[in-house]
Amino acid sequence: MRPALLQQLKQIVGPEDVLTSDRDLMAYEYDATVEKFLPEAVVFASSTQEVAAVLRLTYQNKVPVVPRGAGTNLSGGTLPVKGGIVLELSRMTRVLTIDTANQRAVVEPGVINLDLQNLLAPLGFTYAPDPASQKVSTMGGNVGEDSGGPHCLKYGVTSNHIVGLEVVLPNGEVIHTGGAVEDSPGYDLTGLLVGSEGTLGVVTKITVRIIRLPETIKTLLGVYDRLEDVGQTVSDIIAAGIIPATLELLDRPVINAVEDSVQAGYPRDAAAVLLIEVDGVGDGLERQADLIVELCQKNKVREVRVAKSAAERDALWAGRRGAFGAVARVRPSYLVQDGTVPRTELAAILRKVLEISAAHNVTVGNVAHAGDGNLHPLFMYDPKDKDEARRVHEAGAEILKACVDVQGTLSGEHGIGLEKQKMMPWRFGPTEMDVMAKVKQVWDPADLLNPGKILPPEYQTAKAG
Ligand SMILES: Cc1cc2nc3c(=O)[nH]c(=O)nc-3n(C[C@H](O)[C@H](O)[C@H](O)COP(=O)(O)OP(=O)(O)OC[C@H]3O[C@@H](n4cnc5c(N)ncnc54)[C@H](O)[C@@H]3O)c2cc1C
């Protein structure tokens, strides 16, 4: 990058907030995937004004910009594949407003998801989307990926909880979308921006919906000897008119990794466990839990455990929350896939995951947001073994194709990024792909904001000059 341009960036954010040494840049060349691309500089912004000034400069100089929160995305979303700068937003950590009467909060993008929940809890409120990465992932990143989490079955994903945004456009102009009230006339720009993976604008303020904490929570663990029985239990629970807050599946390989790691007390010989949580007003919740136990029993559950204290609930959750970290103990690395199928297809697709993995001779375990039909096959492998890495990627792609083939989709929550862009035409027809390419061109005609993401190369028509 030209020294004069670096000098101008330093004038905007301060000299200490522009990183250029090889050692510093190496810390930003990767995210939670295995690919690596070195940025030319990393710039830390602390305010909307700084973000706008940086983008005005990069726009004039045709420099690509990749917005970044905590860099925990699982789809290559923060990899600077076309060089340029990584724009770090993790210092924008202010919670600007909490308005419990109107059930709104306004936060900056660097606020950590769990920090917001912890701030709201003493007030009797919460922000519902809870990605398993919530201890570190940022609200800006959650918006970028339209993140989900174990409680999204009942409460919905990030897009259901974002009502307004402040956004800096690629040329440095600032716009406001949505607002504090329930509906906003005109095109739903907020909806378009949530899940846009940093390709349309840089989010600098987020107005979120906050909800009351449930009065009572009941957590259960069903232990199963057959995956099919878990799938049927999930379908039966929803068909009975119950929407639990959580229906999370972990299969045997993951159970064993979890037990080696956090000792959640899951039985090692089970084919799968189903973590079930119901919440709401105390009256009637017991009856709901009883009905769920009956449905589990109808589907040959081996045992249903009910957490009797906060400590027991935490132990059951420790296994789910620690699942990704736990499998990293089995082999040097893991690749997590993220596909979604109609809920009734869950058992069949989990069988297919095992078949495909066996055919490619790769080690796999499964975590699934079962109620949403969102599966996360976890391939445990050694990235240094090029042949094994190839087989893992091939198996992952085949699984996603199988999801699409049963009217499912390519991602439940992790986004498309770099990883799945070539698969987009499996799910969308040429006209749909064209419309998406045109949306990108309208927002970012010079293709400067997180270029090379979401759309496959043949649809990335505008080129940074
Ligand atoms: C162990 C583990 C568990 C996970 N569990 C879940 C889970 O349960 N559910 C789930 O959905 N995901 C999960 N993830 C994936 C990841 O944590 C989420 O995608 C998360 O939302 C990313 O947040 P981040 O702050 O790390 O964002 P980053 O990775 O830094 O960025 C994500 C995307 O958003 C864009 N972006 C970031 N900030 C902004 C901004 N201010 N304006 C515009 N664009 C921006 C980036 O360009 C990028 O495209 C998990 C990841 C790990 C490693």
The ligand as a Gaussian input file, in Angstrom:
#p B3LYP/6-31G(d) Opt

LIG

0 1
 C      -16.728000     -22.165000      18.186000
 C      -17.662000     -21.411000      17.281000
 C      -19.035000     -21.539000      17.478000
 C      -19.927000     -20.855000      16.631000
 N      -21.266000     -20.976000      16.845000
 C      -22.133000     -20.322000      16.049000
 C      -23.540000     -20.447000      16.247000
 O      -24.018000     -21.137000      17.145000
 N      -24.360000     -19.762000      15.413000
 C      -23.866000     -18.969000      14.416000
 O      -24.658000     -18.372000      13.680000
 N      -22.539000     -18.836000      14.203000
 C      -21.657000     -19.472000      14.996000
 N      -20.315000     -19.340000      14.779000
 C      -19.823000     -18.485000      13.680000
 C      -19.498000     -17.028000      14.090000
 O      -19.161000     -16.945000      15.464000
 C      -20.667000     -16.095000      13.762000
 O      -20.783000     -16.011000      12.353000
 C      -20.499000     -14.683000      14.347000
 O      -21.654000     -13.930000      14.140000
 C      -19.332000     -13.912000      13.754000
 O      -19.108000     -12.784000      14.582000
 P      -17.696000     -12.038000      14.528000
 O      -17.751000     -10.864000      15.430000
 O      -16.608000     -12.993000      14.777000
 O      -17.706000     -11.545000      13.021000
 P      -16.579000     -11.658000      11.915000
 O      -16.175000     -13.062000      11.716000
 O      -15.505000     -10.692000      12.224000
 O      -17.398000     -11.140000      10.643000
 C      -18.456000     -11.884000      10.114000
 C      -18.977000     -11.207000       8.844000
 O      -19.604000      -9.983000       9.172000
 C      -18.960000      -8.898000       8.539000
 N      -18.924000      -7.816000       9.518000
 C      -18.380000      -7.824000      10.757000
 N      -18.619000      -6.665000      11.368000
 C      -19.306000      -5.885000      10.494000
 C      -19.834000      -4.575000      10.534000
 N      -19.722000      -3.799000      11.605000
 N      -20.471000      -4.097000       9.437000
 C      -20.633000      -4.868000       8.326000
 N      -20.163000      -6.118000       8.242000
 C      -19.507000      -6.626000       9.319000
 C      -17.591000      -9.394000       8.125000
 O      -17.105000      -8.719000       6.980000
 C      -17.888000     -10.860000       7.837000
 O      -18.397000     -11.012000       6.539000
 C      -19.410000     -20.025000      15.595000
 C      -18.026000     -19.904000      15.419000
 C      -17.163000     -20.590000      16.238000
 C      -15.692000     -20.423000      16.004000

